[in-house]
Amino acid sequence: MDYEPPKEPDEPDDSLATETPQPAMARMRAKSGYSDSYQHEIPVSVGLSARVFLTDRLSINTGLNYTRYKSLRTRWFAATRDQQKDWQYAHYIGVPVRLDYNAVNRKHFNLYFGAGLQMDKCVYATVGDERLHEKQILFGLNGAMGLQVNIVPMVGLYFEPEVSYALNKGSIVTFRSDEPFVVTVRGGLRFNF
């Protein structure tokens, strides 16, 4: 009886493989030949704030915020198993509207708590050389506790830890869309009216 060495297993036939469950967007990308993953950096936000006093204790706080979201997108190509890395930048302008309660209200010092809503609109976004478009306005709830020191009666410096929750997601994948619950710390100049 002749000895036969064991046969090497055949390469798996991908055409017979069953599809693993995946979200609808990832399935559409896979059909077009690629899938994306993102690594987000912490967003950078700056703004101007204005406060209008309704009473000694209650005020409306509003303003204009600019936020930049930066992410590294890795695109995996199914056919070649190659990858391409590109930086994604998304620039948003936001308008917060918040009702504040002044727990401590002195001439040069305020300690306050507030809750409200913020609307954000993407004004410009790119990934690599590609321009991205976001038509949707994003909404979020926020709550804050702040400390303000008044330099002069109408201008103050503020320091404000804030908790926010994104109510909707846009079509551009950012830190906000992957982490809807965020704690931030704001600081800056505020005008009092």
Phi and psi restraints in degrees (value plus and minus 20) as a CYANA .aco file:
   2 ASP   PHI    -102.6   -62.6
   2 ASP   PSI     125.9   165.9
   3 TYR   PHI    -108.7   -68.7
   3 TYR   PSI     111.3   151.3
   4 GLU   PHI    -135.0   -95.0
   4 GLU   PSI     106.0   146.0
   5 PRO   PHI     -86.1   -46.1
   5 PRO   PSI     132.8   172.8
   6 PRO   PHI     -83.1   -43.1
   6 PRO   PSI     124.4   164.4
   7 LYS   PHI     -97.6   -57.6
   7 LYS   PSI     123.9   163.9
   8 GLU   PHI     -90.6   -50.6
   8 GLU   PSI     119.8   159.8
   9 PRO   PHI     -86.0   -46.0
   9 PRO   PSI     125.4   165.4
  10 ASP   PHI     -88.5   -48.5
  10 ASP   PSI     133.5   173.5
  11 GLU   PHI     -82.7   -42.7
  11 GLU   PSI     119.4   159.4
  12 PRO   PHI     -82.9   -42.9
  12 PRO   PSI     123.9   163.9
  13 ASP   PHI    -111.9   -71.9
  13 ASP   PSI      84.6   124.6
  14 ASP   PHI     -85.3   -45.3
  14 ASP   PSI     -42.2    -2.2
  15 SER   PHI     -88.4   -48.4
  15 SER   PSI     -41.6    -1.6
  16 LEU   PHI    -117.3   -77.3
  16 LEU   PSI     -24.5    15.5
  17 ALA   PHI     -87.6   -47.6
  17 ALA   PSI     124.2   164.2
  18 THR   PHI    -107.4   -67.4
  18 THR   PSI     132.4   172.4
  19 GLU   PHI     -96.5   -56.5
  19 GLU   PSI     111.7   151.7
  20 THR   PHI     -99.3   -59.3
  20 THR   PSI     129.1   169.1
  21 PRO   PHI     -83.3   -43.3
  21 PRO   PSI     115.0   155.0
  22 GLN   PHI    -173.3  -133.3
  22 GLN   PSI     138.7   178.7
  23 PRO   PHI     -81.3   -41.3
  23 PRO   PSI     139.4   179.4
  24 ALA   PHI     -78.8   -38.8
  24 ALA   PSI     -63.0   -23.0
  25 MET   PHI     -83.8   -43.8
  25 MET   PSI     -62.6   -22.6
  26 ALA   PHI     -86.4   -46.4
  26 ALA   PSI     -55.9   -15.9
  27 ARG   PHI     -86.1   -46.1
  27 ARG   PSI     -60.2   -20.2
  28 MET   PHI     -85.1   -45.1
  28 MET   PSI     -60.6   -20.6
  29 ARG   PHI     -85.8   -45.8
  29 ARG   PSI     -60.3   -20.3
  30 ALA   PHI     -82.2   -42.2
  30 ALA   PSI     -58.1   -18.1
  31 LYS   PHI     -85.4   -45.4
  31 LYS   PSI     -52.5   -12.5
  32 SER   PHI    -105.9   -65.9
  32 SER   PSI     -19.2    20.8
  33 GLY   PHI      81.2   121.2
  33 GLY   PSI     -13.0    27.0
  34 TYR   PHI    -172.2  -132.2
  34 TYR   PSI     143.3   183.3
  35 SER   PHI    -160.4  -120.4
  35 SER   PSI     132.1   172.1
  36 ASP   PHI    -137.2   -97.2
  36 ASP   PSI     126.6   166.6
  37 SER   PHI    -153.4  -113.4
  37 SER   PSI     135.8   175.8
  38 TYR   PHI    -150.1  -110.1
  38 TYR   PSI     122.8   162.8
  39 GLN   PHI    -139.3   -99.3
  39 GLN   PSI     100.5   140.5
  40 HIS   PHI    -121.1   -81.1
  40 HIS   PSI     122.0   162.0
  41 GLU   PHI    -113.3   -73.3
  41 GLU   PSI     142.5   182.5
  42 ILE   PHI     -84.4   -44.4
  42 ILE   PSI     110.7   150.7
  43 PRO   PHI     -84.8   -44.8
  43 PRO   PSI     132.0   172.0
  44 VAL   PHI    -132.1   -92.1
  44 VAL   PSI     109.6   149.6
  45 SER   PHI    -155.2  -115.2
  45 SER   PSI     116.2   156.2
  46 VAL   PHI    -155.3  -115.3
  46 VAL   PSI     139.0   179.0
  47 GLY   PHI    -190.5  -150.5
  47 GLY   PSI     155.0   195.0
  48 LEU   PHI    -136.8   -96.8
  48 LEU   PSI     123.7   163.7
  49 SER   PHI    -150.2  -110.2
  49 SER   PSI     126.2   166.2
  50 ALA   PHI    -154.0  -114.0
  50 ALA   PSI     122.3   162.3
  51 ARG   PHI    -144.1  -104.1
  51 ARG   PSI     111.5   151.5
  52 VAL   PHI    -134.9   -94.9
  52 VAL   PSI      98.3   138.3
  53 PHE   PHI     -98.0   -58.0
  53 PHE   PSI     109.7   149.7
  54 LEU   PHI    -112.7   -72.7
  54 LEU   PSI     -61.7   -21.7
  55 THR   PHI    -159.7  -119.7
  55 THR   PSI    -193.8  -153.8
  56 ASP   PHI     -83.6   -43.6
  56 ASP   PSI     -47.8    -7.8
  57 ARG   PHI    -125.4   -85.4
  57 ARG   PSI     -47.9    -7.9
  58 LEU   PHI    -127.8   -87.8
  58 LEU   PSI     120.5   160.5
  59 SER   PHI    -168.2  -128.2
  59 SER   PSI     135.7   175.7
  60 ILE   PHI    -122.4   -82.4
  60 ILE   PSI     108.8   148.8
  61 ASN   PHI    -132.7   -92.7
  61 ASN   PSI     109.7   149.7
  62 THR   PHI    -165.5  -125.5
  62 THR   PSI    -198.1  -158.1
  63 GLY   PHI     143.3   183.3
  63 GLY   PSI    -173.1  -133.1
  64 LEU   PHI    -162.4  -122.4
  64 LEU   PSI     105.7   145.7
  65 ASN   PHI    -138.1   -98.1
  65 ASN   PSI     121.9   161.9
  66 TYR   PHI    -133.6   -93.6
  66 TYR   PSI     110.9   150.9
  67 THR   PHI    -149.4  -109.4
  67 THR   PSI     113.7   153.7
  68 ARG   PHI    -132.4   -92.4
  68 ARG   PSI     105.1   145.1
  69 TYR   PHI    -125.1   -85.1
  69 TYR   PSI     108.7   148.7
  70 LYS   PHI    -143.1  -103.1
  70 LYS   PSI     110.7   150.7
  71 SER   PHI    -161.4  -121.4
  71 SER   PSI     130.1   170.1
  72 LEU   PHI    -120.3   -80.3
  72 LEU   PSI      96.1   136.1
  73 ARG   PHI    -116.2   -76.2
  73 ARG   PSI     109.4   149.4
  74 THR   PHI    -130.5   -90.5
  74 THR   PSI     100.1   140.1
  75 ARG   PHI    -124.3   -84.3
  75 ARG   PSI     102.2   142.2
  76 TRP   PHI    -121.6   -81.6
  76 TRP   PSI     105.5   145.5
  77 PHE   PHI    -115.7   -75.7
  77 PHE   PSI     102.8   142.8
  78 ALA   PHI     -86.6   -46.6
  78 ALA   PSI     -62.7   -22.7
  79 ALA   PHI     -86.4   -46.4
  79 ALA   PSI     -62.3   -22.3
  80 THR   PHI    -123.3   -83.3
  80 THR   PSI     -32.2     7.8
  81 ARG   PHI      40.5    80.5
  81 ARG   PSI       3.6    43.6
  82 ASP   PHI    -104.8   -64.8
  82 ASP   PSI     145.9   185.9
  83 GLN   PHI    -154.2  -114.2
  83 GLN   PSI     133.2   173.2
  84 GLN   PHI    -153.3  -113.3
  84 GLN   PSI     111.0   151.0
  85 LYS   PHI    -131.0   -91.0
  85 LYS   PSI     112.2   152.2
  86 ASP   PHI    -159.7  -119.7
  86 ASP   PSI     125.6   165.6
  87 TRP   PHI    -102.6   -62.6
  87 TRP   PSI     116.9   156.9
  88 GLN   PHI    -133.0   -93.0
  88 GLN   PSI     111.9   151.9
  89 TYR   PHI    -143.5  -103.5
  89 TYR   PSI     109.9   149.9
  90 ALA   PHI    -149.1  -109.1
  90 ALA   PSI     107.5   147.5
  91 HIS   PHI    -133.0   -93.0
  91 HIS   PSI     104.1   144.1
  92 TYR   PHI    -141.4  -101.4
  92 TYR   PSI     123.6   163.6
  93 ILE   PHI    -130.4   -90.4
  93 ILE   PSI     111.3   151.3
  94 GLY   PHI    -145.1  -105.1
  94 GLY   PSI     129.9   169.9
  95 VAL   PHI    -143.7  -103.7
  95 VAL   PSI      87.8   127.8
  96 PRO   PHI    -108.8   -68.8
  96 PRO   PSI     126.3   166.3
  97 VAL   PHI    -153.8  -113.8
  97 VAL   PSI      99.4   139.4
  98 ARG   PHI    -159.9  -119.9
  98 ARG   PSI     122.6   162.6
  99 LEU   PHI    -116.7   -76.7
  99 LEU   PSI     102.8   142.8
 100 ASP   PHI    -129.8   -89.8
 100 ASP   PSI     123.5   163.5
 101 TYR   PHI    -133.1   -93.1
 101 TYR   PSI     101.6   141.6
 102 ASN   PHI    -105.4   -65.4
 102 ASN   PSI      83.9   123.9
 103 ALA   PHI     -92.9   -52.9
 103 ALA   PSI     -58.8   -18.8
 104 VAL   PHI    -145.3  -105.3
 104 VAL   PSI     101.4   141.4
 105 ASN   PHI    -149.4  -109.4
 105 ASN   PSI      73.9   113.9
 106 ARG   PHI    -130.3   -90.3
 106 ARG   PSI     152.9   192.9
 107 LYS   PHI     -81.4   -41.4
 107 LYS   PSI     -61.9   -21.9
 108 HIS   PHI    -131.8   -91.8
 108 HIS   PSI     -12.6    27.4
 109 PHE   PHI    -172.4  -132.4
 109 PHE   PSI     114.0   154.0
 110 ASN   PHI    -153.2  -113.2
 110 ASN   PSI     117.7   157.7
 111 LEU   PHI    -139.9   -99.9
 111 LEU   PSI     105.3   145.3
 112 TYR   PHI    -161.1  -121.1
 112 TYR   PSI     141.2   181.2
 113 PHE   PHI    -148.3  -108.3
 113 PHE   PSI     125.2   165.2
 114 GLY   PHI    -172.4  -132.4
 114 GLY   PSI     140.9   180.9
 115 ALA   PHI    -164.6  -124.6
 115 ALA   PSI     126.0   166.0
 116 GLY   PHI    -194.0  -154.0
 116 GLY   PSI    -176.5  -136.5
 117 LEU   PHI    -153.0  -113.0
 117 LEU   PSI     126.6   166.6
 118 GLN   PHI    -149.7  -109.7
 118 GLN   PSI     119.1   159.1
 119 MET   PHI    -132.1   -92.1
 119 MET   PSI     111.6   151.6
 120 ASP   PHI    -144.7  -104.7
 120 ASP   PSI     119.3   159.3
 121 LYS   PHI    -148.1  -108.1
 121 LYS   PSI     108.9   148.9
 122 CYS   PHI     -93.4   -53.4
 122 CYS   PSI     105.4   145.4
 123 VAL   PHI    -123.7   -83.7
 123 VAL   PSI     -40.3    -0.3
 124 TYR   PHI    -186.2  -146.2
 124 TYR   PSI     116.4   156.4
 125 ALA   PHI    -171.6  -131.6
 125 ALA   PSI     121.5   161.5
 126 THR   PHI    -160.9  -120.9
 126 THR   PSI     134.9   174.9
 127 VAL   PHI    -156.0  -116.0
 127 VAL   PSI      96.5   136.5
 128 GLY   PHI      41.1    81.1
 128 GLY   PSI    -146.5  -106.5
 129 ASP   PHI    -115.6   -75.6
 129 ASP   PSI     -17.5    22.5
 130 GLU   PHI    -113.3   -73.3
 130 GLU   PSI     114.3   154.3
 131 ARG   PHI    -107.9   -67.9
 131 ARG   PSI     113.6   153.6
 132 LEU   PHI    -126.1   -86.1
 132 LEU   PSI     129.5   169.5
 133 HIS   PHI    -146.2  -106.2
 133 HIS   PSI     111.4   151.4
 134 GLU   PHI    -144.3  -104.3
 134 GLU   PSI      92.1   132.1
 135 LYS   PHI    -109.1   -69.1
 135 LYS   PSI     -43.0    -3.0
 136 GLN   PHI     -99.3   -59.3
 136 GLN   PSI     121.2   161.2
 137 ILE   PHI    -108.0   -68.0
 137 ILE   PSI     112.1   152.1
 138 LEU   PHI    -115.9   -75.9
 138 LEU   PSI     121.2   161.2
 139 PHE   PHI    -140.7  -100.7
 139 PHE   PSI     126.3   166.3
 140 GLY   PHI    -169.0  -129.0
 140 GLY   PSI     132.2   172.2
 141 LEU   PHI    -116.0   -76.0
 141 LEU   PSI     125.7   165.7
 142 ASN   PHI    -163.2  -123.2
 142 ASN   PSI     133.2   173.2
 143 GLY   PHI    -156.2  -116.2
 143 GLY   PSI     123.6   163.6
 144 ALA   PHI    -163.4  -123.4
 144 ALA   PSI     135.5   175.5
 145 MET   PHI    -147.2  -107.2
 145 MET   PSI     108.7   148.7
 146 GLY   PHI    -157.6  -117.6
 146 GLY   PSI     143.4   183.4
 147 LEU   PHI    -149.7  -109.7
 147 LEU   PSI     108.7   148.7
 148 GLN   PHI    -147.7  -107.7
 148 GLN   PSI     114.4   154.4
 149 VAL   PHI    -133.1   -93.1
 149 VAL   PSI     100.8   140.8
 150 ASN   PHI    -104.3   -64.3
 150 ASN   PSI     101.6   141.6
 151 ILE   PHI     -95.0   -55.0
 151 ILE   PSI     -69.4   -29.4
 152 VAL   PHI    -152.4  -112.4
 152 VAL   PSI     147.9   187.9
 153 PRO   PHI     -73.0   -33.0
 153 PRO   PSI     -52.1   -12.1
 154 MET   PHI    -122.1   -82.1
 154 MET   PSI     -22.0    18.0
 155 VAL   PHI    -156.2  -116.2
 155 VAL   PSI     114.4   154.4
 156 GLY   PHI    -161.1  -121.1
 156 GLY   PSI     140.8   180.8
 157 LEU   PHI    -120.8   -80.8
 157 LEU   PSI     115.0   155.0
 158 TYR   PHI    -146.8  -106.8
 158 TYR   PSI     134.0   174.0
 159 PHE   PHI    -151.3  -111.3
 159 PHE   PSI     106.7   146.7
 160 GLU   PHI    -167.6  -127.6
 160 GLU   PSI      79.2   119.2
 161 PRO   PHI     -88.3   -48.3
 161 PRO   PSI     117.2   157.2
 162 GLU   PHI    -156.5  -116.5
 162 GLU   PSI     122.4   162.4
 163 VAL   PHI    -131.9   -91.9
 163 VAL   PSI     110.1   150.1
 164 SER   PHI    -153.5  -113.5
 164 SER   PSI     133.1   173.1
 165 TYR   PHI    -154.3  -114.3
 165 TYR   PSI     103.5   143.5
 166 ALA   PHI     -96.7   -56.7
 166 ALA   PSI     105.1   145.1
 167 LEU   PHI    -103.8   -63.8
 167 LEU   PSI     -46.9    -6.9
 168 ASN   PHI    -162.9  -122.9
 168 ASN   PSI     143.7   183.7
 169 LYS   PHI    -136.6   -96.6
 169 LYS   PSI     125.5   165.5
 170 GLY   PHI    -112.5   -72.5
 170 GLY   PSI    -191.7  -151.7
 171 SER   PHI    -103.0   -63.0
 171 SER   PSI     -37.4     2.6
 172 ILE   PHI    -109.8   -69.8
 172 ILE   PSI     107.8   147.8
 173 VAL   PHI    -100.2   -60.2
 173 VAL   PSI     100.1   140.1
 174 THR   PHI    -155.4  -115.4
 174 THR   PSI     158.8   198.8
 175 PHE   PHI     -73.7   -33.7
 175 PHE   PSI     -61.4   -21.4
 176 ARG   PHI     -83.7   -43.7
 176 ARG   PSI     -61.3   -21.3
 177 SER   PHI     -92.3   -52.3
 177 SER   PSI     -50.0   -10.0
 178 ASP   PHI    -107.6   -67.6
 178 ASP   PSI     -43.9    -3.9
 179 GLU   PHI    -149.3  -109.3
 179 GLU   PSI      61.1   101.1
 180 PRO   PHI     -87.8   -47.8
 180 PRO   PSI     -43.3    -3.3
 181 PHE   PHI    -121.8   -81.8
 181 PHE   PSI      95.8   135.8
 182 VAL   PHI    -154.0  -114.0
 182 VAL   PSI     121.3   161.3
 183 VAL   PHI    -129.2   -89.2
 183 VAL   PSI     105.0   145.0
 184 THR   PHI    -147.7  -107.7
 184 THR   PSI     144.3   184.3
 185 VAL   PHI    -144.7  -104.7
 185 VAL   PSI     101.9   141.9
 186 ARG   PHI    -130.4   -90.4
 186 ARG   PSI     136.0   176.0
 187 GLY   PHI    -175.5  -135.5
 187 GLY   PSI     136.2   176.2
 188 GLY   PHI     141.5   181.5
 188 GLY   PSI    -177.6  -137.6
 189 LEU   PHI    -124.9   -84.9
 189 LEU   PSI     114.4   154.4
 190 ARG   PHI    -149.2  -109.2
 190 ARG   PSI     118.9   158.9
 191 PHE   PHI    -119.7   -79.7
 191 PHE   PSI     112.1   152.1
 192 ASN   PHI    -128.0   -88.0
 192 ASN   PSI     110.5   150.5
